[in-house]
Amino acid sequence: MLCKRIIPCLDIKDGKTVKGVNFVDLRDAGDPVELAEIYSRKGADELVFLDITATVEKRKTLVELVRNVAKQINIPFTVGGGISSVEDVSALLNAGADKISINSSAVRNPSLINELSNEFGAQCVVVAIDSRYVDGEHIVHVKGGREATEKRTIPWAKEVQDRGAGEILLTSMDHDGTKAGFAIELTGTLTKTLHIPVIASGGAGTMAHFSDIFANNDADAALAASIFHFKEIEIPDLKQFLNQKGVPVRI
């Protein structure tokens, strides 16, 4: 069985790492370059960097900041925010990113997934899906969670896979920042429906939440932010805990 991955997430706004609850009430969580170096050194398996207001502010991801982060780490690095073309992806990969994450632009122009997968390979293309439960349906949201779409989460995930995405980053907006646990049912449904890896995001608050999301192969990786940024859980301790629970992790 492949090792489960632990992935810290740097949500970036105005060049700083921030964290909120249910995608709002953001607070400063530290310098992204310093945090990235710490996570790389302490055993994170990958790092995700999301410029969370790039799409809303209609600008590109902060390429120079990406370059500075990449210099400090030796683990795979995924970057998202404001990406809408092959040229955007080329710039980020040249700055040191290993993978890119698209969300709003994929919903707006689904053929972009095909284009990027054909140009750079499926392993480079992560599609982020921000999902909220609305009137009995899991609904895809865009623009940093600000805007609901007409797309339902599971069918959209299938389409994303068929168009050539190599991985899905699923964030439950209902769970985000609550520290009440991951969206196990939704994540499990996705992993059982798809054949590409699914990263669970939103709701991590305890070490047990990680073992819970991995227990039935409900996720290939788990992503968290504030519990790592504010040192509520240290990655080496989490990995030891998961190892003792029988979860395969890279120690």
Legacy VTK file of the C-alpha trace (Angstrom):
# vtk DataFile Version 3.0
C-alpha trace
ASCII
DATASET POLYDATA
POINTS 251 float
0.000 0.000 0.000
1.248 3.474 -0.858
2.185 5.717 2.043
-0.427 8.258 3.045
0.758 11.840 2.629
0.614 14.680 5.150
0.410 18.051 3.409
0.555 21.473 5.085
-1.237 24.219 3.165
-0.091 27.818 2.919
-3.105 30.009 2.122
-1.549 33.262 0.902
-3.111 36.732 0.966
-1.045 39.903 0.409
2.135 37.821 0.611
1.319 36.427 4.068
0.016 33.082 5.262
-3.553 33.381 6.553
-6.182 31.042 7.975
-9.908 31.408 8.558
-13.044 29.425 9.363
-15.419 28.351 6.578
-13.282 30.469 4.185
-13.859 33.754 6.095
-12.460 35.679 9.130
-8.858 35.341 7.978
-5.997 35.886 10.430
-2.245 36.120 9.956
-0.454 32.781 10.360
3.148 33.720 9.585
5.741 34.127 6.866
5.202 31.572 4.063
8.900 31.142 3.247
9.793 30.432 6.888
6.849 28.065 7.324
7.696 26.194 4.133
11.272 25.600 5.275
10.086 24.341 8.677
7.575 21.923 7.156
10.097 20.560 4.675
12.585 19.981 7.486
10.043 18.384 9.819
8.881 15.696 7.422
5.927 17.045 5.457
5.421 14.912 2.357
4.348 17.776 0.132
3.462 21.446 0.364
0.486 23.273 -1.129
0.591 27.044 -1.724
-2.737 28.708 -2.577
-2.922 32.405 -3.445
-6.517 32.578 -2.227
-7.455 36.025 -3.551
-5.678 35.907 -6.922
-8.823 34.934 -8.845
-11.087 37.395 -7.032
-8.573 40.210 -7.541
-8.085 39.135 -11.175
-4.309 38.842 -10.926
-1.692 36.150 -11.271
-0.144 34.097 -8.472
2.869 35.705 -6.802
5.634 34.113 -8.878
8.495 35.670 -6.921
7.112 34.353 -3.636
6.769 30.901 -5.225
10.424 31.100 -6.267
11.500 32.047 -2.725
9.521 29.178 -1.198
10.888 26.660 -3.709
14.459 27.572 -2.768
13.821 26.541 0.845
12.251 23.107 0.367
13.084 19.678 -1.031
9.579 18.188 -1.196
6.932 18.306 -3.960
5.306 21.721 -4.168
1.851 22.485 -5.572
0.831 26.069 -6.391
-2.640 27.454 -7.107
-4.439 30.760 -7.516
-5.192 32.814 -10.606
-3.941 30.177 -13.058
-5.782 30.243 -16.393
-3.319 29.377 -19.178
-0.368 27.276 -20.303
1.794 30.388 -19.924
0.768 30.790 -16.265
1.731 27.191 -15.548
5.072 27.497 -17.370
5.951 30.542 -15.255
5.164 28.722 -12.003
7.009 25.540 -12.953
10.004 27.653 -13.948
9.799 29.329 -10.535
10.083 25.961 -8.798
6.573 24.517 -8.518
6.207 20.777 -9.182
2.435 20.779 -9.691
-0.258 23.382 -10.194
-3.773 23.559 -8.805
-6.714 25.050 -10.686
-10.277 25.595 -9.510
-12.261 28.592 -10.787
-10.561 28.536 -14.190
-11.324 24.817 -14.590
-15.018 25.382 -13.886
-15.103 28.378 -16.212
-13.207 26.584 -18.989
-13.124 22.781 -18.441
-11.045 22.237 -21.596
-8.178 23.951 -19.745
-7.747 20.680 -17.807
-7.238 18.781 -21.063
-4.876 21.444 -22.364
-2.672 21.488 -19.268
-2.652 17.699 -18.953
-1.609 17.315 -22.588
1.079 19.980 -22.270
2.597 19.122 -18.887
1.311 15.627 -18.025
-1.493 14.540 -15.728
0.894 14.268 -12.767
1.325 18.054 -12.893
-2.393 18.939 -12.830
-4.305 19.084 -9.554
-7.910 20.238 -9.672
-9.141 21.791 -6.433
-12.820 21.351 -5.655
-14.340 23.564 -2.962
-17.591 21.865 -1.983
-20.455 23.042 0.206
-23.614 21.115 1.118
-26.565 23.134 -0.197
-30.209 21.989 -0.203
-29.309 18.316 -0.069
-26.541 18.480 -2.693
-22.758 18.849 -2.581
-22.198 21.924 -4.746
-18.938 23.174 -6.284
-17.950 26.740 -5.331
-15.427 29.046 -6.995
-13.620 32.357 -6.424
-12.228 31.317 -3.057
-15.552 29.810 -2.030
-17.440 33.040 -2.623
-19.602 31.888 -5.511
-21.770 28.785 -5.931
-21.885 27.085 -9.328
-24.443 24.774 -10.886
-22.002 21.868 -10.743
-22.476 18.993 -8.310
-19.287 17.772 -6.670
-19.233 14.066 -7.603
-20.134 14.458 -11.310
-17.665 17.327 -11.622
-14.923 15.212 -10.038
-15.602 12.460 -12.588
-15.386 14.964 -15.442
-12.158 16.400 -14.052
-10.641 12.921 -13.964
-11.805 12.129 -17.494
-10.286 15.369 -18.777
-6.839 14.407 -17.534
-6.359 15.705 -13.992
-3.858 13.653 -12.026
-5.208 14.447 -8.570
-8.105 16.143 -6.801
-7.821 18.429 -3.790
-11.240 18.222 -2.137
-12.034 20.897 0.429
-15.233 20.664 2.419
-16.221 24.276 3.009
-18.608 23.119 5.740
-15.725 21.584 7.671
-12.996 24.125 6.805
-11.379 25.629 9.897
-13.870 24.022 12.288
-11.393 21.434 13.652
-14.327 19.032 13.890
-12.870 16.450 11.503
-12.673 15.843 7.768
-15.712 15.227 5.553
-15.287 11.451 5.676
-18.452 10.460 3.821
-17.959 12.850 0.898
-14.237 12.090 0.612
-14.861 8.348 0.771
-17.498 8.557 -1.947
-15.033 10.400 -4.154
-12.166 7.949 -3.641
-14.452 4.989 -4.336
-15.758 6.673 -7.510
-12.410 7.764 -8.972
-9.115 6.104 -9.796
-6.933 9.194 -9.270
-5.677 10.258 -5.820
-7.861 12.445 -3.596
-6.444 14.861 -1.023
-8.838 15.514 1.875
-8.943 19.089 3.142
-11.022 20.965 5.678
-11.685 20.201 9.334
-8.511 18.704 10.801
-8.302 19.386 14.531
-6.789 16.311 16.165
-4.437 13.501 15.254
-7.388 11.112 15.374
-9.033 13.048 12.548
-6.146 12.028 10.295
-6.348 8.353 11.239
-10.126 8.534 10.709
-9.823 9.858 7.143
-7.201 7.218 6.321
-8.940 4.314 8.094
-10.925 2.974 5.128
-8.712 4.354 2.393
-11.042 7.357 2.308
-8.160 9.607 1.201
-4.715 9.299 -0.339
-3.470 12.379 1.484
-4.685 14.801 4.126
-4.108 18.534 4.059
-4.274 20.944 6.979
-3.248 24.486 7.787
-3.892 26.167 11.136
-3.093 23.159 13.341
0.363 23.087 11.772
0.871 26.852 11.507
0.032 27.435 15.181
1.923 24.314 16.332
-1.156 22.600 17.753
0.102 19.419 16.085
3.680 18.804 15.007
4.159 16.717 11.862
6.715 14.268 13.375
4.326 13.571 16.279
1.412 13.083 13.881
3.375 10.618 11.767
4.414 8.613 14.822
0.769 8.502 15.917
-0.391 7.335 12.487
2.380 4.743 12.321
1.239 3.323 15.672
-2.309 3.163 14.300
-1.103 1.079 11.381
-1.384 3.854 8.794
1.475 3.617 6.278
3.382 6.928 6.393
6.878 8.034 5.510
8.749 8.547 8.808
LINES 1 252
251 0 1 2 3 4 5 6 7 8 9 10 11 12 13 14 15 16 17 18 19 20 21 22 23 24 25 26 27 28 29 30 31 32 33 34 35 36 37 38 39 40 41 42 43 44 45 46 47 48 49 50 51 52 53 54 55 56 57 58 59 60 61 62 63 64 65 66 67 68 69 70 71 72 73 74 75 76 77 78 79 80 81 82 83 84 85 86 87 88 89 90 91 92 93 94 95 96 97 98 99 100 101 102 103 104 105 106 107 108 109 110 111 112 113 114 115 116 117 118 119 120 121 122 123 124 125 126 127 128 129 130 131 132 133 134 135 136 137 138 139 140 141 142 143 144 145 146 147 148 149 150 151 152 153 154 155 156 157 158 159 160 161 162 163 164 165 166 167 168 169 170 171 172 173 174 175 176 177 178 179 180 181 182 183 184 185 186 187 188 189 190 191 192 193 194 195 196 197 198 199 200 201 202 203 204 205 206 207 208 209 210 211 212 213 214 215 216 217 218 219 220 221 222 223 224 225 226 227 228 229 230 231 232 233 234 235 236 237 238 239 240 241 242 243 244 245 246 247 248 249 250
